Amino acid sequence: MAINTVCPVCGARISLEEVRISGQESRLIDTRRDLVVSRGAYLYTPFAICRNARIGGKISGVLWCESLCRVEFSGTAPVQIRAAEFLVPAGTVFRCPFPVQAENFTVRG
């Protein structure tokens, strides 16, 4: 089974694997699977695209989710988020200095 592919239009590499961030990382992410930023982790990404994101740690940069973005991180994150669905669960206090773009919002925090 392939773990990555190439965009036929622009030639960019696209990952077909889930991406897990458990420490401090700074990189571009382009996956058609899920992005998970674990609690206590930090991701700086000039641009990240994924199917679903579960953000338990700090993130900054630009994040585009094709489906769900679930933020479980309490605090302020300088990240631009665009997703089909945006979810903040109960008990989470999330602040973002940029407008979040989403078709559906669920904020329980």
ZAFI-871587 format. One record per atom (N, C-alpha, C): residue number from 1; residue in one letter; atom name; x negated, y negated, z. Coordinates in steps of 0.02 Angstrom, whole numbers. Atoms other than C-alpha are relative to their C-alpha. Example, Ala and Ser with C-alpha at 12.3 -4.5 7.8 and 13.67 -1.06 7.14 Angstrom:
2
(1 'A' 'N' (-45 59 0))
(1 'A' 'CA' (-615 225 390))
(1 'A' 'C' (-45 -60 0))
(2 'S' 'N' (42 59 -3))
(2 'S' 'CA' (-684 53 357))
(2 'S' 'C' (39 -55 37))
END
This chain:
109
(1 'M' 'N' (-42 59 0))
(1 'M' 'CA' (0 0 0))
(1 'M' 'C' (-44 -62 0))
(2 'A' 'N' (39 62 6))
(2 'A' 'CA' (-64 -174 -45))
(2 'A' 'C' (7 -41 63))
(3 'I' 'N' (-3 44 -57))
(3 'I' 'CA' (-108 -294 95))
(3 'I' 'C' (1 -74 -21))
(4 'N' 'N' (-7 67 25))
(4 'N' 'CA' (-112 -449 -15))
(4 'N' 'C' (12 2 -75))
(5 'T' 'N' (-14 6 71))
(5 'T' 'CA' (-65 -510 -188))
(5 'T' 'C' (-22 -69 -22))
(6 'V' 'N' (21 64 28))
(6 'V' 'CA' (-100 -657 -302))
(6 'V' 'C' (60 -32 -34))
(7 'C' 'N' (-54 37 33))
(7 'C' 'CA' (25 -790 -358))
(7 'C' 'C' (-14 -1 -75))
(8 'P' 'N' (11 -2 72))
(8 'P' 'CA' (48 -768 -545))
(8 'P' 'C' (-3 -70 -31))
(9 'V' 'N' (0 68 27))
(9 'V' 'CA' (70 -956 -569))
(9 'V' 'C' (-64 -38 17))
(10 'C' 'N' (58 41 -20))
(10 'C' 'CA' (-71 -1035 -468))
(10 'C' 'C' (-62 40 20))
(11 'G' 'N' (57 -42 -17))
(11 'G' 'CA' (-183 -887 -423))
(11 'G' 'C' (-17 2 74))
(12 'A' 'N' (13 0 -72))
(12 'A' 'CA' (-171 -915 -234))
(12 'A' 'C' (10 70 30))
(13 'R' 'N' (-6 -64 -35))
(13 'R' 'CA' (-196 -765 -119))
(13 'R' 'C' (57 -3 49))
(14 'I' 'N' (-57 -4 -44))
(14 'I' 'CA' (-38 -713 -26))
(14 'I' 'C' (-5 65 39))
(15 'S' 'N' (4 -59 -43))
(15 'S' 'CA' (-46 -594 122))
(15 'S' 'C' (68 34 4))
(16 'L' 'N' (-61 -38 -10))
(16 'L' 'CA' (82 -456 142))
(16 'L' 'C' (0 32 69))
(17 'E' 'N' (6 -26 -68))
(17 'E' 'CA' (34 -423 323))
(17 'E' 'C' (26 -51 51))
(18 'E' 'N' (-18 44 -56))
(18 'E' 'CA' (99 -493 487))
(18 'E' 'C' (-64 -33 26))
(19 'V' 'N' (57 38 -26))
(19 'V' 'CA' (-17 -627 557))
(19 'V' 'C' (13 -13 74))
(20 'R' 'N' (-5 11 -73))
(20 'R' 'CA' (-46 -629 746))
(20 'R' 'C' (-59 -43 22))
(21 'I' 'N' (50 45 -27))
(21 'I' 'CA' (-139 -770 831))
(21 'I' 'C' (1 9 76))
(22 'S' 'N' (2 -12 -72))
(22 'S' 'CA' (-197 -727 1007))
(22 'S' 'C' (-54 -41 35))
(23 'G' 'N' (52 44 -28))
(23 'G' 'CA' (-342 -850 1032))
(23 'G' 'C' (7 -69 -31))
(24 'Q' 'N' (0 65 32))
(24 'Q' 'CA' (-391 -1017 959))
(24 'Q' 'C' (-23 9 -72))
(25 'E' 'N' (18 -7 71))
(25 'E' 'CA' (-390 -1022 769))
(25 'E' 'C' (19 -62 -39))
(26 'S' 'N' (-13 55 45))
(26 'S' 'CA' (-396 -1152 633))
(26 'S' 'C' (-6 28 -71))
(27 'R' 'N' (2 -28 68))
(27 'R' 'CA' (-346 -1090 460))
(27 'R' 'C' (66 -8 -36))
(28 'L' 'N' (-60 -2 41))
(28 'L' 'CA' (-223 -1088 317))
(28 'L' 'C' (31 69 7))
(29 'I' 'N' (-34 -64 -3))
(29 'I' 'CA' (-91 -951 325))
(29 'I' 'C' (52 2 -55))
(30 'D' 'N' (-50 -10 52))
(30 'D' 'CA' (10 -887 177))
(30 'D' 'C' (18 74 0))
(31 'T' 'N' (-21 -70 -5))
(31 'T' 'CA' (104 -727 215))
(31 'T' 'C' (74 5 -15))
(32 'R' 'N' (-71 -13 11))
(32 'R' 'CA' (270 -653 165))
(32 'R' 'C' (28 42 56))
(33 'R' 'N' (-22 -35 -60))
(33 'R' 'CA' (282 -568 334))
(33 'R' 'C' (5 -51 57))
(34 'D' 'N' (-11 43 -59))
(34 'D' 'CA' (292 -638 510))
(34 'D' 'C' (-65 -30 26))
(35 'L' 'N' (54 34 -35))
(35 'L' 'CA' (180 -761 601))
(35 'L' 'C' (18 -1 74))
(36 'V' 'N' (-10 -1 -73))
(36 'V' 'CA' (162 -736 789))
(36 'V' 'C' (-58 -37 32))
(37 'V' 'N' (50 36 -40))
(37 'V' 'CA' (70 -862 898))
(37 'V' 'C' (15 19 72))
(38 'S' 'N' (-10 -26 -67))
(38 'S' 'CA' (51 -777 1067))
(38 'S' 'C' (-4 -54 53))
(39 'R' 'N' (5 47 -56))
(39 'R' 'CA' (71 -865 1235))
(39 'R' 'C' (-74 -11 17))
(40 'G' 'N' (69 17 -16))
(40 'G' 'CA' (-89 -956 1279))
(40 'G' 'C' (-45 -9 -60))
(41 'A' 'N' (39 8 61))
(41 'A' 'CA' (-149 -956 1098))
(41 'A' 'C' (10 -70 -28))
(42 'Y' 'N' (-6 65 33))
(42 'Y' 'CA' (-177 -1111 990))
(42 'Y' 'C' (-17 9 -73))
(43 'L' 'N' (11 -3 72))
(43 'L' 'CA' (-160 -1124 802))
(43 'L' 'C' (3 -70 -28))
(44 'Y' 'N' (-1 61 41))
(44 'Y' 'CA' (-211 -1276 700))
(44 'Y' 'C' (1 24 -72))
(45 'T' 'N' (-5 -20 69))
(45 'T' 'CA' (-155 -1253 522))
(45 'T' 'C' (19 -59 -44))
(46 'P' 'N' (-20 52 46))
(46 'P' 'CA' (-159 -1382 383))
(46 'P' 'C' (65 18 -36))
(47 'F' 'N' (-62 -24 31))
(47 'F' 'CA' (-22 -1274 305))
(47 'F' 'C' (8 74 13))
(48 'A' 'N' (-16 -70 -10))
(48 'A' 'CA' (61 -1111 353))
(48 'A' 'C' (68 14 -29))
(49 'I' 'N' (-65 -22 25))
(49 'I' 'CA' (200 -1020 262))
(49 'I' 'C' (9 73 19))
(50 'C' 'N' (-14 -68 -22))
(50 'C' 'CA' (283 -862 326))
(50 'C' 'C' (75 14 -8))
(51 'R' 'N' (-71 -17 2))
(51 'R' 'CA' (447 -768 327))
(51 'R' 'C' (33 -24 65))
(52 'N' 'N' (-25 18 -66))
(52 'N' 'CA' (481 -784 515))
(52 'N' 'C' (-60 -21 43))
(53 'A' 'N' (53 19 -47))
(53 'A' 'CA' (380 -869 652))
(53 'A' 'C' (27 4 71))
(54 'R' 'N' (-15 0 -72))
(54 'R' 'CA' (381 -838 839))
(54 'R' 'C' (-58 -36 34))
(55 'I' 'N' (52 44 -27))
(55 'I' 'CA' (285 -978 925))
(55 'I' 'C' (3 2 76))
(56 'G' 'N' (4 -4 -73))
(56 'G' 'CA' (238 -936 1104))
(56 'G' 'C' (-57 -43 27))
(57 'G' 'N' (56 41 -19))
(57 'G' 'CA' (78 -1039 1106))
(57 'G' 'C' (3 -67 -35))
(58 'K' 'N' (1 67 29))
(58 'K' 'CA' (28 -1212 1047))
(58 'K' 'C' (-17 4 -75))
(59 'I' 'N' (13 3 72))
(59 'I' 'CA' (29 -1255 862))
(59 'I' 'C' (0 -72 -23))
(60 'S' 'N' (-1 67 30))
(60 'S' 'CA' (-13 -1409 760))
(60 'S' 'C' (-15 8 -74))
(61 'G' 'N' (8 -3 73))
(61 'G' 'CA' (-10 -1446 574))
(61 'G' 'C' (68 2 -34))
(62 'V' 'N' (-61 -7 40))
(62 'V' 'CA' (125 -1394 449))
(62 'V' 'C' (20 73 -1))
(63 'L' 'N' (-27 -68 0))
(63 'L' 'CA' (235 -1239 463))
(63 'L' 'C' (64 4 -40))
(64 'W' 'N' (-60 -12 40))
(64 'W' 'CA' (360 -1180 333))
(64 'W' 'C' (20 73 10))
(65 'C' 'N' (-27 -68 -9))
(65 'C' 'CA' (468 -1028 374))
(65 'C' 'C' (56 11 -51))
(66 'E' 'N' (-52 -15 49))
(66 'E' 'CA' (572 -947 238))
(66 'E' 'C' (65 19 34))
(67 'S' 'N' (-59 -21 -37))
(67 'S' 'CA' (692 -883 371))
(67 'S' 'C' (2 -34 68))
(68 'L' 'N' (-8 23 -69))
(68 'L' 'CA' (682 -905 561))
(68 'L' 'C' (-66 -26 31))
(69 'C' 'N' (55 25 -42))
(69 'C' 'CA' (567 -1012 668))
(69 'C' 'C' (26 -2 72))
(70 'R' 'N' (-20 -4 -71))
(70 'R' 'CA' (584 -968 853))
(70 'R' 'C' (-56 -29 42))
(71 'V' 'N' (50 33 -41))
(71 'V' 'CA' (492 -1084 972))
(71 'V' 'C' (11 19 73))
(72 'E' 'N' (-3 -21 -71))
(72 'E' 'CA' (458 -1009 1145))
(72 'E' 'C' (-52 -38 41))
(73 'F' 'N' (53 40 -32))
(73 'F' 'CA' (322 -1137 1189))
(73 'F' 'C' (31 -61 32))
(74 'S' 'N' (-23 60 -34))
(74 'S' 'CA' (365 -1270 1318))
(74 'S' 'C' (-57 -51 -1))
(75 'G' 'N' (50 53 4))
(75 'G' 'CA' (273 -1432 1286))
(75 'G' 'C' (8 -38 -65))
(76 'T' 'N' (0 40 61))
(76 'T' 'CA' (232 -1552 1145))
(76 'T' 'C' (-46 32 -51))
(77 'A' 'N' (41 -28 54))
(77 'A' 'CA' (169 -1486 979))
(77 'A' 'C' (5 -46 -61))
(78 'P' 'N' (0 43 58))
(78 'P' 'CA' (117 -1603 838))
(78 'P' 'C' (2 41 -65))
(79 'V' 'N' (-7 -45 58))
(79 'V' 'CA' (184 -1490 700))
(79 'V' 'C' (62 -22 -40))
(80 'Q' 'N' (-56 12 45))
(80 'Q' 'CA' (295 -1522 550))
(80 'Q' 'C' (31 68 -16))
(81 'I' 'N' (-33 -65 9))
(81 'I' 'CA' (422 -1380 542))
(81 'I' 'C' (56 -6 -51))
(82 'R' 'N' (-54 -6 49))
(82 'R' 'CA' (533 -1331 397))
(82 'R' 'C' (20 74 0))
(83 'A' 'N' (-23 -69 -3))
(83 'A' 'CA' (640 -1174 411))
(83 'A' 'C' (74 4 -19))
(84 'A' 'N' (-71 -10 12))
(84 'A' 'CA' (806 -1100 361))
(84 'A' 'C' (39 -3 66))
(85 'E' 'N' (-32 0 -66))
(85 'E' 'CA' (848 -1073 545))
(85 'E' 'C' (-53 -16 53))
(86 'F' 'N' (45 22 -53))
(86 'F' 'CA' (768 -1155 698))
(86 'F' 'C' (32 16 66))
(87 'L' 'N' (-28 -23 -64))
(87 'L' 'CA' (792 -1080 872))
(87 'L' 'C' (-47 -18 57))
(88 'V' 'N' (35 13 -62))
(88 'V' 'CA' (739 -1143 1043))
(88 'V' 'C' (40 36 55))
(89 'P' 'N' (-37 -39 -50))
(89 'P' 'CA' (788 -1014 1176))
(89 'P' 'C' (8 -37 67))
(90 'A' 'N' (-12 29 -66))
(90 'A' 'CA' (853 -1056 1351))
(90 'A' 'C' (-64 1 41))
(91 'G' 'N' (60 4 -43))
(91 'G' 'CA' (719 -1111 1473))
(91 'G' 'C' (-59 -32 -34))
(92 'T' 'N' (55 30 38))
(92 'T' 'CA' (610 -1188 1337))
(92 'T' 'C' (13 -74 -9))
(93 'V' 'N' (-4 72 11))
(93 'V' 'CA' (576 -1375 1331))
(93 'V' 'C' (-52 -16 -52))
(94 'F' 'N' (44 11 56))
(94 'F' 'CA' (501 -1411 1161))
(94 'F' 'C' (7 -71 -26))
(95 'R' 'N' (1 68 27))
(95 'R' 'CA' (450 -1583 1100))
(95 'R' 'C' (-44 -1 -62))
(96 'C' 'N' (36 5 63))
(96 'C' 'CA' (394 -1624 925))
(96 'C' 'C' (5 -72 -25))
(97 'P' 'N' (-3 70 22))
(97 'P' 'CA' (345 -1799 863))
(97 'P' 'C' (26 -8 -71))
(98 'F' 'N' (-25 3 69))
(98 'F' 'CA' (404 -1755 687))
(98 'F' 'C' (70 30 -4))
(99 'P' 'N' (-66 -31 9))
(99 'P' 'CA' (580 -1717 627))
(99 'P' 'C' (-7 73 -23))
(100 'V' 'N' (-2 -71 21))
(100 'V' 'CA' (617 -1531 611))
(100 'V' 'C' (53 5 -54))
(101 'Q' 'N' (-46 -9 56))
(101 'Q' 'CA' (697 -1486 445))
(101 'Q' 'C' (24 72 0))
(102 'A' 'N' (-29 -67 0))
(102 'A' 'CA' (816 -1338 452))
(102 'A' 'C' (72 -3 -21))
(103 'E' 'N' (-70 -4 19))
(103 'E' 'CA' (983 -1282 383))
(103 'E' 'C' (43 13 62))
(104 'N' 'N' (-37 -18 -61))
(104 'N' 'CA' (1039 -1210 552))
(104 'N' 'C' (-44 -11 61))
(105 'F' 'N' (35 12 -63))
(105 'F' 'CA' (987 -1266 727))
(105 'F' 'C' (37 36 56))
(106 'T' 'N' (-27 -27 -61))
(106 'T' 'CA' (1013 -1169 887))
(106 'T' 'C' (-48 -20 56))
(107 'V' 'N' (43 25 -55))
(107 'V' 'CA' (945 -1258 1041))
(107 'V' 'C' (35 17 65))
(108 'R' 'N' (-28 -21 -65))
(108 'R' 'CA' (978 -1173 1207))
(108 'R' 'C' (-43 -25 57))
(109 'G' 'N' (47 22 -50))
(109 'G' 'CA' (829 -1247 1299))
(109 'G' 'C' (19 -65 32))
END
